Amino acid sequence: MAKSDGFRKITKHQRTSILPLRWIGNICSHIATNSLVKAFDLQEHSIGYRFKFHCFIWKYFDKPYRWWGTYYEMELTDSESQDS
């Protein structure tokens, strides 16, 4: 029997049909994700102002992504159902 990578189907969801808004949402997603990673890193060192700054950036750059960005949904396969 062929081995599965664990994914049955990957579905692309676009929240708006207006292309420039989709571009803005996806660019804001990259900025928000980078700021969130930096905030998690700074949280360990208890650096107050830089931590708050990156949290602020994430908060406001994540909103356009949630409104207009593109996200992907994956269906996971059950390993037991693959064997039988």
N, C-alpha and C positions, 0 to 999 in steps of 0.2 A: 504494500500500500504506500502511496506517495506521502511524504512528510509535508505537513502544512506549516506555514509560518505563524499561524494563530489568528489570522485575519480573514474573515469571510468576504467582507465588502467594505470599501472606503467610499464614502459619499461626500461630495463637495457641496457646501451650502453657502450661497451668496445672499447676503441680507438686503442688498439693494441692486437694482438693475442699472443705476446711474454709475457709469464707469469711473469718472473722476472722484466721486465720493468713495467708491470701493478702493481706489488707489490711496486716498488719504487715510482711510481706516486701516489698511494693511501696513502703511508706513508708520502710523501711530502705534500699531501693535508691536513693531520692532523696538521702538523707543521705550514703550511701556515695559516690555519684557526685560530689556537691558537694565532699566532702572530698578525693577523688582529684584533682579539678581544681585545688583549692587547693594540694595537695601538689606537683603538677607545676609550678605557678606559683612556689612557694617554693623549689623545687629550684634554679632559676636563680640565686636570690639567696643561696644557702647559709645560710639561716636555720635553725639546728639544731632548737630546741625546737618551734617551730610546725610545721616539716616533719614531725618525729616524731609530734607530736600528731595531725595530719591523716592520716598513714599508719596510726596506731593506730585512729582512728575508722573509716577505710575498712575495715581488716582485720576489725573486729568487727561493723560494720553490713552488710557484704557477705554474711556467712554466713547470716543469716535470709533474705536475698533468694535466695541459691543454694538454700536448702532449700525455701522456700515461695512464692517470687515468680512472677510471670507474665513469660514472655519470648516474643518473636516471632521466627519463622524465615522468611527470605525466599529464594525460589528466583530466581536471576538467569537471565535469558534470554541466549542467545548471539546476538550481533548478526548473525553470519553466517547463522544458521539463520532469522532473521527476514526477511532479504532474499530468500531463495530460496523 
